[in-house]
Amino acid sequence: MKRSRFTEEQIISALREVDAGRKLQDVTRKLGITTTTFYRWKAKFSGMSIPDAKRLRQLEKENRRLKQMVADQALDLQALRSVLKREW
């Protein structure tokens, strides 16, 4: 998965700037992002503090790792079952 080039602090500060009354176009132009990206950030990070956002990223990373482990185990089980079928 592609790593964001923006930190949690930058994302949350951009959201707060717009909430404080700055124009959306000014914030997106300054950061070099599209309004779609901004609204995606807003849906994901709205109402979060910086530690909450960091914790969310950690949990997402751990979740990806665990899903990969489950997928690897499923492949191993499938291979073992096919080997056992051949022996019977």
C-alpha positions as CSV (number, residue, x, y, z in Angstrom):
1,M,0.0,0.0,0.0
2,K,1.3,3.4,-0.9
3,R,2.6,5.5,2.1
4,S,1.0,8.9,2.5
5,R,3.5,11.7,2.0
6,F,1.6,13.7,4.7
7,T,1.9,13.1,8.5
8,E,-1.0,12.8,10.8
9,E,-0.1,16.3,12.1
10,Q,-0.3,17.8,8.6
11,I,-3.6,16.1,7.8
12,I,-5.3,17.2,11.1
13,S,-4.0,20.7,10.8
14,A,-5.4,21.0,7.3
15,L,-8.8,19.8,8.6
16,R,-8.7,22.3,11.4
17,E,-7.7,25.1,9.1
18,V,-10.9,24.5,7.0
19,D,-13.0,24.2,10.1
20,A,-11.6,27.5,11.3
21,G,-12.9,29.2,8.2
22,R,-10.1,29.1,5.7
23,K,-11.2,28.3,2.1
24,L,-10.9,24.7,1.1
25,Q,-9.3,25.7,-2.2
26,D,-6.5,27.6,-0.4
27,V,-5.7,24.7,1.8
28,T,-5.7,22.1,-1.0
29,R,-3.6,24.3,-3.2
30,K,-1.1,24.9,-0.4
31,L,-0.8,21.1,0.2
32,G,-0.9,20.2,-3.4
33,I,-3.9,17.8,-3.0
34,T,-7.2,17.4,-4.6
35,T,-10.5,18.2,-2.9
36,T,-11.3,14.5,-3.2
37,T,-8.3,13.7,-1.1
38,F,-9.3,16.3,1.4
39,Y,-12.8,14.9,1.8
40,R,-11.4,11.4,2.1
41,W,-9.2,12.7,5.0
42,K,-12.2,14.4,6.5
43,A,-14.2,11.2,6.4
44,K,-11.4,9.2,8.0
45,F,-9.8,11.7,10.5
46,S,-12.5,14.2,11.3
47,G,-12.8,14.7,15.1
48,M,-9.6,12.9,15.9
49,S,-6.7,14.2,17.8
50,I,-3.1,13.6,16.6
51,P,-2.5,10.6,19.0
52,D,-5.8,9.1,17.8
53,A,-4.7,9.3,14.2
54,K,-1.3,7.8,14.9
55,R,-3.0,4.9,16.8
56,L,-5.4,4.4,13.8
57,R,-2.4,4.1,11.5
58,Q,-0.7,1.6,13.8
59,L,-3.8,-0.5,14.0
60,E,-4.3,-0.5,10.2
61,K,-0.7,-1.6,9.8
62,E,-1.1,-4.4,12.3
63,N,-4.4,-5.4,10.7
64,R,-2.6,-5.7,7.3
65,R,0.1,-7.8,8.8
66,L,-2.4,-10.2,10.5
67,K,-4.4,-10.6,7.4
68,Q,-1.3,-11.5,5.5
69,M,-0.5,-14.1,8.2
70,V,-4.0,-15.6,7.9
71,A,-3.6,-15.8,4.1
72,D,-0.3,-17.5,4.3
73,Q,-1.7,-20.0,6.8
74,A,-4.6,-20.7,4.5
75,L,-2.2,-21.4,1.6
76,D,-0.2,-23.7,3.8
77,L,-3.3,-25.6,4.9
78,Q,-4.4,-26.0,1.3
79,A,-1.0,-27.3,0.3
80,L,-1.1,-29.8,3.1
81,R,-4.6,-31.0,2.3
82,S,-3.6,-31.6,-1.3
83,V,-0.6,-33.6,-0.2
84,L,-2.7,-35.7,2.2
85,K,-5.3,-36.4,-0.6
86,R,-2.6,-37.8,-2.8
87,E,-1.4,-40.2,-0.1
88,W,-4.9,-41.6,0.6
